[in-house]
Amino acid sequence: MERSYADVYRTLHERHWWWRARESYLLGWLERLRPAGGFGPILDVGCGAALWFDRLRAFGEPEGLEGDAALAAAAAERDRARVYAQPFDERFQPGKRYGLVLMLDVLEHIEDDRAALRHVASLLAPGGLLVVTVPAFEALWTGHDEINAHHRRYTAKGVARVAADAGLAVLHRRYFFNSLALPKLAVATLERLRPRPPAHPPLLFGALNELARRWCLLEQRTWGKLPLPFGSSALLVARGPGEAGG
């Protein structure tokens, strides 16, 4: 990834409606899951430029792992927290265990997802939690997935099965960004009917960007709380092997 993309990444994180809405959704879940004394050490796998570590510090002590050199360098420049610049595999041995591991739209980039989650299980402290988000449904596959080097999209049940196979105890699985599923399906269908080289979608900022963000926040407060069987993304919460304090 070029350094110029590291700059675009920051713009997306700080301004784009999808990124802002996803952060709001995840912060709500972390508030819900937080133990009385916080999570302690937190590992954000695929942390990018560590742009939301300031928010994570309310829940524990964040560290990150980022396989892209440009993003890892940007993280080191802006944040004093430790960011490991390496791939996430069995070679990553930090010499500690984590109360929370985050894999936010990361698992779909990893070819052997079961091996990755088995490694997560080995890094979790007793009773520690894993929070995963992934793109949902192969039927929603578009050029965006190709450009971003995705190996797959998941059903909520499917990502839960991968986690269970890795020795993790699934606590929650559900879809979110529910209202985006139908527009995403329309785009996917149109791309199949009229194939063309994949391209990055135009960035949506200004009034439309704010309207989209507010719509997603409204969804999170209302019908998004229902266990709807569809959405453009899926969330998984799982517990690691062992019991807290055991």
Secondary structure, 3 states (H helix, E strand, C coil): CCHHHHHHHHHHHHHCHHHHHHHHHHHHHHHHHCCCCCCCEEEEECCCCCCCHHHHCCCCEEEEECCCHHHHHHHHHHCCCCEECCCCCCCCCCCCCEEEEEEECCHHHCCCHHHHHHHHHHHEEEEEEEEEEEEECHHHCCHHHHHCCCCCCECHHHHHHHHHHCCCEEEEEEEECHHHHHHHHHHHHHHHHCCCCCCCCCCCCCHHHHHHHHHHHHHHHCHHHCCCCCCCEEEEEEECCCCCCC
